Each structure stands twice: as structure tokens, then as C-alpha cells.
């Protein structure tokens, strides 16, 4: 958790918005993979890896925001 607390928030947001949503056209890739997951079509290993790759920045951002919301002074 100490490493997470030391990461600045702005670069995490930028990575989540770029890598997390890329490619942007015709729809964000993570959105496409989440739709596949809900439909039960997310079965190929490359698609699972792709979902994890695009979801990782969002998970990091959520973890950082949770630390900030819980009032950890070193997380800012």
C-alpha cells in the first residue's frame, strides 16, 4: 500500500483515460470487452488478457481513490 500511496493521482488518471479507454473509435475497448463478458462471449485467452490490460489502470485508479477517501494522509 505504501507504493500505491506514493503514486501521484494525475498520472494515474491520465493512464486510465488513455490506455484504459484506447482505442476510442468505434467504442472504448474496455466497454467492448465488458459487453463480451456480460454476454458470455469472453472465452478466448487473448480477449481475457485484453480485458485485464485495459481494466488495470481503472483498478489502480479506484484503489488510489479509495485510499484517499478513507483518509490516508500519505495517499495524497
HTML snippet that shows the backbone in 3Dmol.js (N, CA, C, O; Angstrom):
<script src="https://3Dmol.org/build/3Dmol-min.js"></script>
<div id="view" style="width:600px;height:400px;position:relative"></div>
<script>
const pdb = `
ATOM      1  N   UNK A   1       0.815  -1.197   0.000  1.00  0.00           N
ATOM      2  CA  UNK A   1       0.000   0.000   0.000  1.00  0.00           C
ATOM      3  C   UNK A   1       0.856   1.258   0.000  1.00  0.00           C
ATOM      4  O   UNK A   1       0.434   2.306  -0.488  1.00  0.00           O
ATOM      5  N   UNK A   2       2.054   1.149   0.547  1.00  0.00           N
ATOM      6  CA  UNK A   2       2.947   2.296   0.583  1.00  0.00           C
ATOM      7  C   UNK A   2       3.302   2.753  -0.832  1.00  0.00           C
ATOM      8  O   UNK A   2       3.380   3.953  -1.093  1.00  0.00           O
ATOM      9  N   UNK A   3       3.517   1.811  -1.737  1.00  0.00           N
ATOM     10  CA  UNK A   3       3.834   2.177  -3.117  1.00  0.00           C
ATOM     11  C   UNK A   3       2.645   2.864  -3.782  1.00  0.00           C
ATOM     12  O   UNK A   3       2.821   3.829  -4.526  1.00  0.00           O
ATOM     13  N   UNK A   4       1.447   2.377  -3.519  1.00  0.00           N
ATOM     14  CA  UNK A   4       0.240   3.000  -4.063  1.00  0.00           C
ATOM     15  C   UNK A   4       0.093   4.417  -3.529  1.00  0.00           C
ATOM     16  O   UNK A   4      -0.280   5.325  -4.271  1.00  0.00           O
ATOM     17  N   UNK A   5       0.381   4.609  -2.255  1.00  0.00           N
ATOM     18  CA  UNK A   5       0.266   5.936  -1.654  1.00  0.00           C
ATOM     19  C   UNK A   5       1.261   6.913  -2.262  1.00  0.00           C
ATOM     20  O   UNK A   5       0.989   8.113  -2.313  1.00  0.00           O
ATOM     21  N   UNK A   6       2.398   6.429  -2.719  1.00  0.00           N
ATOM     22  CA  UNK A   6       3.429   7.317  -3.274  1.00  0.00           C
ATOM     23  C   UNK A   6       3.162   7.716  -4.719  1.00  0.00           C
ATOM     24  O   UNK A   6       3.757   8.678  -5.207  1.00  0.00           O
ATOM     25  N   UNK A   7       2.282   7.000  -5.414  1.00  0.00           N
ATOM     26  CA  UNK A   7       1.976   7.344  -6.802  1.00  0.00           C
ATOM     27  C   UNK A   7       1.130   8.614  -6.852  1.00  0.00           C
ATOM     28  O   UNK A   7       0.151   8.734  -6.114  1.00  0.00           O
ATOM     29  N   UNK A   8       1.498   9.565  -7.715  1.00  0.00           N
ATOM     30  CA  UNK A   8       0.668  10.771  -7.841  1.00  0.00           C
ATOM     31  C   UNK A   8      -0.638  10.457  -8.586  1.00  0.00           C
ATOM     32  O   UNK A   8      -0.670   9.601  -9.471  1.00  0.00           O
ATOM     33  N   UNK A   9      -1.688  11.149  -8.220  1.00  0.00           N
ATOM     34  CA  UNK A   9      -3.026  10.876  -8.747  1.00  0.00           C
ATOM     35  C   UNK A   9      -3.167  11.256 -10.224  1.00  0.00           C
ATOM     36  O   UNK A   9      -3.771  10.502 -10.987  1.00  0.00           O
ATOM     37  N   UNK A  10      -2.637  12.383 -10.640  1.00  0.00           N
ATOM     38  CA  UNK A  10      -2.835  12.853 -12.016  1.00  0.00           C
ATOM     39  C   UNK A  10      -2.323  11.873 -13.070  1.00  0.00           C
ATOM     40  O   UNK A  10      -3.051  11.602 -14.025  1.00  0.00           O
ATOM     41  N   UNK A  11      -1.113  11.327 -12.949  1.00  0.00           N
ATOM     42  CA  UNK A  11      -0.679  10.351 -13.954  1.00  0.00           C
ATOM     43  C   UNK A  11      -1.547   9.084 -13.985  1.00  0.00           C
ATOM     44  O   UNK A  11      -1.735   8.489 -15.046  1.00  0.00           O
ATOM     45  N   UNK A  12      -2.065   8.678 -12.843  1.00  0.00           N
ATOM     46  CA  UNK A  12      -2.951   7.511 -12.822  1.00  0.00           C
ATOM     47  C   UNK A  12      -4.226   7.812 -13.599  1.00  0.00           C
ATOM     48  O   UNK A  12      -4.716   6.967 -14.349  1.00  0.00           O
ATOM     49  N   UNK A  13      -4.757   9.007 -13.421  1.00  0.00           N
ATOM     50  CA  UNK A  13      -5.957   9.414 -14.163  1.00  0.00           C
ATOM     51  C   UNK A  13      -5.677   9.439 -15.656  1.00  0.00           C
ATOM     52  O   UNK A  13      -6.488   8.957 -16.447  1.00  0.00           O
ATOM     53  N   UNK A  14      -4.535   9.996 -16.051  1.00  0.00           N
ATOM     54  CA  UNK A  14      -4.189  10.071 -17.467  1.00  0.00           C
ATOM     55  C   UNK A  14      -4.021   8.685 -18.090  1.00  0.00           C
ATOM     56  O   UNK A  14      -4.463   8.452 -19.215  1.00  0.00           O
ATOM     57  N   UNK A  15      -3.391   7.776 -17.369  1.00  0.00           N
ATOM     58  CA  UNK A  15      -3.219   6.408 -17.882  1.00  0.00           C
ATOM     59  C   UNK A  15      -4.573   5.715 -17.999  1.00  0.00           C
ATOM     60  O   UNK A  15      -4.817   5.005 -18.975  1.00  0.00           O
ATOM     61  N   UNK A  16      -5.449   5.909 -17.029  1.00  0.00           N
ATOM     62  CA  UNK A  16      -6.772   5.291 -17.086  1.00  0.00           C
ATOM     63  C   UNK A  16      -7.570   5.814 -18.278  1.00  0.00           C
ATOM     64  O   UNK A  16      -8.285   5.054 -18.932  1.00  0.00           O
ATOM     65  N   UNK A  17      -7.450   7.092 -18.556  1.00  0.00           N
ATOM     66  CA  UNK A  17      -8.198   7.675 -19.666  1.00  0.00           C
ATOM     67  C   UNK A  17      -7.606   7.333 -21.029  1.00  0.00           C
ATOM     68  O   UNK A  17      -8.332   7.299 -22.022  1.00  0.00           O
ATOM     69  N   UNK A  18      -6.304   7.079 -21.094  1.00  0.00           N
ATOM     70  CA  UNK A  18      -5.689   6.768 -22.390  1.00  0.00           C
ATOM     71  C   UNK A  18      -5.645   5.256 -22.612  1.00  0.00           C
ATOM     72  O   UNK A  18      -6.366   4.742 -23.468  1.00  0.00           O
ATOM     73  N   UNK A  19      -4.820   4.541 -21.862  1.00  0.00           N
ATOM     74  CA  UNK A  19      -4.707   3.094 -22.042  1.00  0.00           C
ATOM     75  C   UNK A  19      -6.013   2.397 -21.673  1.00  0.00           C
ATOM     76  O   UNK A  19      -6.410   1.431 -22.324  1.00  0.00           O
ATOM     77  N   UNK A  20      -6.665   2.877 -20.651  1.00  0.00           N
ATOM     78  CA  UNK A  20      -7.903   2.241 -20.202  1.00  0.00           C
ATOM     79  C   UNK A  20      -9.039   2.329 -21.198  1.00  0.00           C
ATOM     80  O   UNK A  20      -9.908   1.458 -21.215  1.00  0.00           O
ATOM     81  N   UNK A  21      -9.055   3.350 -22.022  1.00  0.00           N
ATOM     82  CA  UNK A  21     -10.136   3.526 -22.994  1.00  0.00           C
ATOM     83  C   UNK A  21      -9.716   3.270 -24.439  1.00  0.00           C
ATOM     84  O   UNK A  21     -10.578   3.135 -25.308  1.00  0.00           O
ATOM     85  N   UNK A  22      -8.422   3.199 -24.715  1.00  0.00           N
ATOM     86  CA  UNK A  22      -7.947   3.057 -26.096  1.00  0.00           C
ATOM     87  C   UNK A  22      -8.332   1.701 -26.669  1.00  0.00           C
ATOM     88  O   UNK A  22      -8.418   0.745 -25.898  1.00  0.00           O
ATOM     89  N   UNK A  23      -8.566   1.555 -27.940  1.00  0.00           N
ATOM     90  CA  UNK A  23      -8.803   2.620 -28.908  1.00  0.00           C
ATOM     91  C   UNK A  23     -10.182   3.231 -28.689  1.00  0.00           C
ATOM     92  O   UNK A  23     -11.102   2.564 -28.215  1.00  0.00           O
ATOM     93  N   UNK A  24     -10.309   4.471 -29.030  1.00  0.00           N
ATOM     94  CA  UNK A  24     -11.522   5.238 -28.728  1.00  0.00           C
ATOM     95  C   UNK A  24     -12.632   5.031 -29.750  1.00  0.00           C
ATOM     96  O   UNK A  24     -13.808   5.215 -29.436  1.00  0.00           O
ATOM     97  N   UNK A  25     -12.268   4.650 -30.967  1.00  0.00           N
ATOM     98  CA  UNK A  25     -13.239   4.538 -32.057  1.00  0.00           C
ATOM     99  C   UNK A  25     -13.279   3.092 -32.521  1.00  0.00           C
ATOM    100  O   UNK A  25     -12.194   2.539 -32.693  1.00  0.00           O
ATOM    101  N   UNK A  26     -14.355   2.439 -32.736  1.00  0.00           N
ATOM    102  CA  UNK A  26     -15.727   2.941 -32.692  1.00  0.00           C
ATOM    103  C   UNK A  26     -16.292   3.012 -31.274  1.00  0.00           C
ATOM    104  O   UNK A  26     -17.251   3.746 -31.035  1.00  0.00           O
ATOM    105  N   UNK A  27     -15.710   2.256 -30.320  1.00  0.00           N
ATOM    106  CA  UNK A  27     -16.111   2.359 -28.912  1.00  0.00           C
ATOM    107  C   UNK A  27     -14.901   1.996 -28.065  1.00  0.00           C
ATOM    108  O   UNK A  27     -14.018   1.275 -28.528  1.00  0.00           O
ATOM    109  N   UNK A  28     -14.850   2.480 -26.843  1.00  0.00           N
ATOM    110  CA  UNK A  28     -13.715   2.124 -25.976  1.00  0.00           C
ATOM    111  C   UNK A  28     -13.585   0.602 -25.847  1.00  0.00           C
ATOM    112  O   UNK A  28     -14.569  -0.121 -25.689  1.00  0.00           O
ATOM    113  N   UNK A  29     -12.339   0.150 -25.921  1.00  0.00           N
ATOM    114  CA  UNK A  29     -12.064  -1.280 -25.937  1.00  0.00           C
ATOM    115  C   UNK A  29     -12.541  -1.973 -24.665  1.00  0.00           C
ATOM    116  O   UNK A  29     -13.048  -3.094 -24.718  1.00  0.00           O
ATOM    117  N   UNK A  30     -12.380  -1.317 -23.540  1.00  0.00           N
ATOM    118  CA  UNK A  30     -12.821  -1.948 -22.294  1.00  0.00           C
ATOM    119  C   UNK A  30     -14.337  -2.130 -22.291  1.00  0.00           C
ATOM    120  O   UNK A  30     -14.847  -3.111 -21.751  1.00  0.00           O
ATOM    121  N   UNK A  31     -15.046  -1.195 -22.887  1.00  0.00           N
ATOM    122  CA  UNK A  31     -16.503  -1.308 -22.961  1.00  0.00           C
ATOM    123  C   UNK A  31     -16.887  -2.513 -23.816  1.00  0.00           C
ATOM    124  O   UNK A  31     -17.803  -3.261 -23.473  1.00  0.00           O
ATOM    125  N   UNK A  32     -16.177  -2.696 -24.932  1.00  0.00           N
ATOM    126  CA  UNK A  32     -16.419  -3.845 -25.803  1.00  0.00           C
ATOM    127  C   UNK A  32     -16.170  -5.161 -25.046  1.00  0.00           C
ATOM    128  O   UNK A  32     -16.963  -6.097 -25.147  1.00  0.00           O
ATOM    129  N   UNK A  33     -15.072  -5.225 -24.292  1.00  0.00           N
ATOM    130  CA  UNK A  33     -14.740  -6.443 -23.552  1.00  0.00           C
ATOM    131  C   UNK A  33     -15.722  -6.691 -22.411  1.00  0.00           C
ATOM    132  O   UNK A  33     -16.058  -7.841 -22.126  1.00  0.00           O
ATOM    133  N   UNK A  34     -16.179  -5.642 -21.763  1.00  0.00           N
ATOM    134  CA  UNK A  34     -17.176  -5.808 -20.698  1.00  0.00           C
ATOM    135  C   UNK A  34     -18.501  -6.317 -21.267  1.00  0.00           C
ATOM    136  O   UNK A  34     -19.169  -7.138 -20.638  1.00  0.00           O
ATOM    137  N   UNK A  35     -18.879  -5.841 -22.439  1.00  0.00           N
ATOM    138  CA  UNK A  35     -20.091  -6.343 -23.092  1.00  0.00           C
ATOM    139  C   UNK A  35     -19.930  -7.820 -23.446  1.00  0.00           C
ATOM    140  O   UNK A  35     -20.868  -8.604 -23.301  1.00  0.00           O
ATOM    141  N   UNK A  36     -18.732  -8.196 -23.912  1.00  0.00           N
ATOM    142  CA  UNK A  36     -18.465  -9.602 -24.211  1.00  0.00           C
ATOM    143  C   UNK A  36     -18.559 -10.450 -22.943  1.00  0.00           C
ATOM    144  O   UNK A  36     -19.090 -11.561 -22.974  1.00  0.00           O
ATOM    145  N   UNK A  37     -18.045  -9.929 -21.834  1.00  0.00           N
ATOM    146  CA  UNK A  37     -18.080 -10.642 -20.561  1.00  0.00           C
ATOM    147  C   UNK A  37     -19.522 -10.886 -20.114  1.00  0.00           C
ATOM    148  O   UNK A  37     -19.869 -11.994 -19.703  1.00  0.00           O
ATOM    149  N   UNK A  38     -20.346  -9.865 -20.194  1.00  0.00           N
ATOM    150  CA  UNK A  38     -21.754  -9.983 -19.792  1.00  0.00           C
ATOM    151  C   UNK A  38     -22.507 -10.952 -20.696  1.00  0.00           C
ATOM    152  O   UNK A  38     -23.365 -11.705 -20.236  1.00  0.00           O
ATOM    153  N   UNK A  39     -22.174 -10.927 -22.005  1.00  0.00           N
ATOM    154  CA  UNK A  39     -22.853 -11.802 -22.964  1.00  0.00           C
ATOM    155  C   UNK A  39     -22.338 -13.241 -22.907  1.00  0.00           C
ATOM    156  O   UNK A  39     -22.938 -14.137 -23.501  1.00  0.00           O
ATOM    157  N   UNK A  40     -21.236 -13.466 -22.199  1.00  0.00           N
ATOM    158  CA  UNK A  40     -20.669 -14.804 -22.130  1.00  0.00           C
ATOM    159  C   UNK A  40     -19.773 -15.144 -23.300  1.00  0.00           C
ATOM    160  O   UNK A  40     -19.439 -16.310 -23.508  1.00  0.00           O
ATOM    161  N   UNK A  41     -19.375 -14.134 -24.074  1.00  0.00           N
ATOM    162  CA  UNK A  41     -18.533 -14.345 -25.251  1.00  0.00           C
ATOM    163  C   UNK A  41     -17.052 -14.161 -24.965  1.00  0.00           C
ATOM    164  O   UNK A  41     -16.238 -14.298 -25.877  1.00  0.00           O
ATOM    165  N   UNK A  42     -16.684 -13.861 -23.755  1.00  0.00           N
ATOM    166  CA  UNK A  42     -15.285 -13.617 -23.399  1.00  0.00           C
ATOM    167  C   UNK A  42     -14.639 -14.954 -23.027  1.00  0.00           C
ATOM    168  O   UNK A  42     -14.499 -15.284 -21.850  1.00  0.00           O
ATOM    169  N   UNK A  43     -14.248 -15.715 -24.054  1.00  0.00           N
ATOM    170  CA  UNK A  43     -13.724 -17.060 -23.814  1.00  0.00           C
ATOM    171  C   UNK A  43     -12.295 -17.242 -24.322  1.00  0.00           C
ATOM    172  O   UNK A  43     -11.566 -18.090 -23.809  1.00  0.00           O
ATOM    173  N   UNK A  44     -11.892 -16.473 -25.304  1.00  0.00           N
ATOM    174  CA  UNK A  44     -10.541 -16.627 -25.840  1.00  0.00           C
ATOM    175  C   UNK A  44      -9.531 -16.008 -24.878  1.00  0.00           C
ATOM    176  O   UNK A  44      -9.786 -14.937 -24.327  1.00  0.00           O
ATOM    177  N   UNK A  45      -8.387 -16.662 -24.666  1.00  0.00           N
ATOM    178  CA  UNK A  45      -7.382 -16.125 -23.747  1.00  0.00           C
ATOM    179  C   UNK A  45      -6.916 -14.716 -24.113  1.00  0.00           C
ATOM    180  O   UNK A  45      -6.647 -13.910 -23.223  1.00  0.00           O
ATOM    181  N   UNK A  46      -6.817 -14.411 -25.392  1.00  0.00           N
ATOM    182  CA  UNK A  46      -6.372 -13.072 -25.804  1.00  0.00           C
ATOM    183  C   UNK A  46      -7.394 -12.013 -25.397  1.00  0.00           C
ATOM    184  O   UNK A  46      -7.022 -10.895 -25.039  1.00  0.00           O
ATOM    185  N   UNK A  47      -8.674 -12.357 -25.449  1.00  0.00           N
ATOM    186  CA  UNK A  47      -9.711 -11.413 -25.033  1.00  0.00           C
ATOM    187  C   UNK A  47      -9.692 -11.196 -23.521  1.00  0.00           C
ATOM    188  O   UNK A  47      -9.901 -10.080 -23.046  1.00  0.00           O
ATOM    189  N   UNK A  48      -9.440 -12.265 -22.770  1.00  0.00           N
ATOM    190  CA  UNK A  48      -9.343 -12.146 -21.311  1.00  0.00           C
ATOM    191  C   UNK A  48      -8.143 -11.287 -20.933  1.00  0.00           C
ATOM    192  O   UNK A  48      -8.242 -10.418 -20.068  1.00  0.00           O
ATOM    193  N   UNK A  49      -6.998 -11.537 -21.593  1.00  0.00           N
ATOM    194  CA  UNK A  49      -5.805 -10.732 -21.350  1.00  0.00           C
ATOM    195  C   UNK A  49      -6.066  -9.275 -21.708  1.00  0.00           C
ATOM    196  O   UNK A  49      -5.637  -8.373 -20.989  1.00  0.00           O
ATOM    197  N   UNK A  50      -6.761  -9.042 -22.806  1.00  0.00           N
ATOM    198  CA  UNK A  50      -7.073  -7.679 -23.254  1.00  0.00           C
ATOM    199  C   UNK A  50      -7.955  -6.966 -22.235  1.00  0.00           C
ATOM    200  O   UNK A  50      -7.751  -5.784 -21.955  1.00  0.00           O
ATOM    201  N   UNK A  51      -8.924  -7.671 -21.685  1.00  0.00           N
ATOM    202  CA  UNK A  51      -9.777  -7.079 -20.650  1.00  0.00           C
ATOM    203  C   UNK A  51      -8.946  -6.701 -19.430  1.00  0.00           C
ATOM    204  O   UNK A  51      -9.099  -5.609 -18.883  1.00  0.00           O
ATOM    205  N   UNK A  52      -8.065  -7.607 -19.005  1.00  0.00           N
ATOM    206  CA  UNK A  52      -7.219  -7.318 -17.841  1.00  0.00           C
ATOM    207  C   UNK A  52      -6.288  -6.140 -18.112  1.00  0.00           C
ATOM    208  O   UNK A  52      -6.072  -5.304 -17.235  1.00  0.00           O
ATOM    209  N   UNK A  53      -5.739  -6.071 -19.313  1.00  0.00           N
ATOM    210  CA  UNK A  53      -4.841  -4.978 -19.674  1.00  0.00           C
ATOM    211  C   UNK A  53      -5.554  -3.626 -19.619  1.00  0.00           C
ATOM    212  O   UNK A  53      -5.015  -2.658 -19.081  1.00  0.00           O
ATOM    213  N   UNK A  54      -6.749  -3.562 -20.167  1.00  0.00           N
ATOM    214  CA  UNK A  54      -7.474  -2.286 -20.197  1.00  0.00           C
ATOM    215  C   UNK A  54      -8.150  -1.969 -18.865  1.00  0.00           C
ATOM    216  O   UNK A  54      -8.465  -0.809 -18.601  1.00  0.00           O
ATOM    217  N   UNK A  55      -8.376  -2.970 -18.025  1.00  0.00           N
ATOM    218  CA  UNK A  55      -9.010  -2.737 -16.725  1.00  0.00           C
ATOM    219  C   UNK A  55      -8.003  -2.371 -15.641  1.00  0.00           C
ATOM    220  O   UNK A  55      -8.375  -1.764 -14.636  1.00  0.00           O
ATOM    221  N   UNK A  56      -6.735  -2.731 -15.826  1.00  0.00           N
ATOM    222  CA  UNK A  56      -5.718  -2.495 -14.799  1.00  0.00           C
ATOM    223  C   UNK A  56      -5.594  -1.020 -14.398  1.00  0.00           C
ATOM    224  O   UNK A  56      -5.551  -0.729 -13.203  1.00  0.00           O
ATOM    225  N   UNK A  57      -5.535  -0.074 -15.354  1.00  0.00           N
ATOM    226  CA  UNK A  57      -5.446   1.332 -14.928  1.00  0.00           C
ATOM    227  C   UNK A  57      -6.668   1.791 -14.126  1.00  0.00           C
ATOM    228  O   UNK A  57      -6.542   2.597 -13.204  1.00  0.00           O
ATOM    229  N   UNK A  58      -7.835   1.281 -14.478  1.00  0.00           N
ATOM    230  CA  UNK A  58      -9.046   1.657 -13.748  1.00  0.00           C
ATOM    231  C   UNK A  58      -9.030   1.079 -12.342  1.00  0.00           C
ATOM    232  O   UNK A  58      -9.456   1.739 -11.394  1.00  0.00           O
ATOM    233  N   UNK A  59      -8.540  -0.153 -12.200  1.00  0.00           N
ATOM    234  CA  UNK A  59      -8.437  -0.766 -10.872  1.00  0.00           C
ATOM    235  C   UNK A  59      -7.443   0.006 -10.003  1.00  0.00           C
ATOM    236  O   UNK A  59      -7.684   0.225  -8.816  1.00  0.00           O
ATOM    237  N   UNK A  60      -6.330   0.414 -10.602  1.00  0.00           N
ATOM    238  CA  UNK A  60      -5.340   1.211  -9.877  1.00  0.00           C
ATOM    239  C   UNK A  60      -5.934   2.542  -9.443  1.00  0.00           C
ATOM    240  O   UNK A  60      -5.738   2.971  -8.306  1.00  0.00           O
ATOM    241  N   UNK A  61      -6.660   3.196 -10.346  1.00  0.00           N
ATOM    242  CA  UNK A  61      -7.297   4.476 -10.017  1.00  0.00           C
ATOM    243  C   UNK A  61      -8.324   4.307  -8.899  1.00  0.00           C
ATOM    244  O   UNK A  61      -8.374   5.127  -7.983  1.00  0.00           O
ATOM    245  N   UNK A  62      -9.133   3.267  -8.961  1.00  0.00           N
ATOM    246  CA  UNK A  62     -10.121   3.036  -7.908  1.00  0.00           C
ATOM    247  C   UNK A  62      -9.456   2.763  -6.565  1.00  0.00           C
ATOM    248  O   UNK A  62      -9.926   3.237  -5.531  1.00  0.00           O
ATOM    249  N   UNK A  63      -8.370   2.004  -6.574  1.00  0.00           N
ATOM    250  CA  UNK A  63      -7.647   1.725  -5.329  1.00  0.00           C
ATOM    251  C   UNK A  63      -7.069   3.012  -4.744  1.00  0.00           C
ATOM    252  O   UNK A  63      -7.137   3.236  -3.535  1.00  0.00           O
ATOM    253  N   UNK A  64      -6.504   3.849  -5.599  1.00  0.00           N
ATOM    254  CA  UNK A  64      -5.931   5.121  -5.139  1.00  0.00           C
ATOM    255  C   UNK A  64      -7.025   6.030  -4.572  1.00  0.00           C
ATOM    256  O   UNK A  64      -6.848   6.638  -3.517  1.00  0.00           O
ATOM    257  N   UNK A  65      -8.146   6.117  -5.274  1.00  0.00           N
ATOM    258  CA  UNK A  65      -9.249   6.955  -4.794  1.00  0.00           C
ATOM    259  C   UNK A  65      -9.832   6.419  -3.488  1.00  0.00           C
ATOM    260  O   UNK A  65     -10.231   7.195  -2.619  1.00  0.00           O
ATOM    261  N   UNK A  66      -9.882   5.098  -3.351  1.00  0.00           N
ATOM    262  CA  UNK A  66     -10.377   4.507  -2.102  1.00  0.00           C
ATOM    263  C   UNK A  66      -9.454   4.868  -0.940  1.00  0.00           C
ATOM    264  O   UNK A  66      -9.921   5.187   0.153  1.00  0.00           O
ATOM    265  N   UNK A  67      -8.136   4.819  -1.183  1.00  0.00           N
ATOM    266  CA  UNK A  67      -7.179   5.200  -0.132  1.00  0.00           C
ATOM    267  C   UNK A  67      -7.367   6.670   0.263  1.00  0.00           C
ATOM    268  O   UNK A  67      -7.313   7.016   1.443  1.00  0.00           O
ATOM    269  N   UNK A  68      -7.586   7.521  -0.732  1.00  0.00           N
ATOM    270  CA  UNK A  68      -7.802   8.940  -0.440  1.00  0.00           C
ATOM    271  C   UNK A  68      -9.111   9.145   0.320  1.00  0.00           C
ATOM    272  O   UNK A  68      -9.172   9.949   1.250  1.00  0.00           O
ATOM    273  N   UNK A  69     -10.161   8.416  -0.077  1.00  0.00           N
ATOM    274  CA  UNK A  69     -11.460   8.572   0.574  1.00  0.00           C
ATOM    275  C   UNK A  69     -11.431   8.086   2.025  1.00  0.00           C
ATOM    276  O   UNK A  69     -12.155   8.606   2.874  1.00  0.00           O
ATOM    277  N   UNK A  70     -10.605   7.104   2.296  1.00  0.00           N
ATOM    278  CA  UNK A  70     -10.501   6.586   3.651  1.00  0.00           C
ATOM    279  C   UNK A  70      -9.642   7.467   4.560  1.00  0.00           C
ATOM    280  O   UNK A  70      -9.502   7.205   5.754  1.00  0.00           O
ATOM    281  N   UNK A  71      -9.075   8.509   3.967  1.00  0.00           N
ATOM    282  CA  UNK A  71      -8.369   9.486   4.772  1.00  0.00           C
ATOM    283  C   UNK A  71      -6.939   9.154   5.094  1.00  0.00           C
ATOM    284  O   UNK A  71      -6.413   9.625   6.102  1.00  0.00           O
ATOM    285  N   UNK A  72      -6.287   8.351   4.262  1.00  0.00           N
ATOM    286  CA  UNK A  72      -4.876   8.059   4.488  1.00  0.00           C
ATOM    287  C   UNK A  72      -4.050   9.287   4.063  1.00  0.00           C
ATOM    288  O   UNK A  72      -4.003   9.613   2.877  1.00  0.00           O
ATOM    289  N   UNK A  73      -3.411   9.958   5.004  1.00  0.00           N
ATOM    290  CA  UNK A  73      -2.710  11.204   4.690  1.00  0.00           C
ATOM    291  C   UNK A  73      -1.560  11.031   3.705  1.00  0.00           C
ATOM    292  O   UNK A  73      -1.217  11.977   2.996  1.00  0.00           O
ATOM    293  N   UNK A  74      -0.958   9.848   3.645  1.00  0.00           N
ATOM    294  CA  UNK A  74       0.163   9.656   2.731  1.00  0.00           C
ATOM    295  C   UNK A  74      -0.295   9.355   1.318  1.00  0.00           C
ATOM    296  O   UNK A  74       0.535   9.288   0.411  1.00  0.00           O
ATOM    297  N   UNK A  75      -1.593   9.171   1.102  1.00  0.00           N
ATOM    298  CA  UNK A  75      -2.113   8.817  -0.221  1.00  0.00           C
ATOM    299  C   UNK A  75      -2.248  10.031  -1.135  1.00  0.00           C
ATOM    300  O   UNK A  75      -2.428   9.857  -2.340  1.00  0.00           O
ATOM    301  N   UNK A  76      -2.169  11.225  -0.621  1.00  0.00           N
ATOM    302  CA  UNK A  76      -2.364  12.428  -1.449  1.00  0.00           C
ATOM    303  C   UNK A  76      -1.204  12.776  -2.287  1.00  0.00           C
ATOM    304  O   UNK A  76      -1.248  13.762  -3.022  1.00  0.00           O
TER     305      UNK A  76
END
`;
const viewer = $3Dmol.createViewer("view");
viewer.addModel(pdb, "pdb");
viewer.setStyle({}, {cartoon: {color: "spectrum"}});
viewer.zoomTo();
viewer.render();
</script>
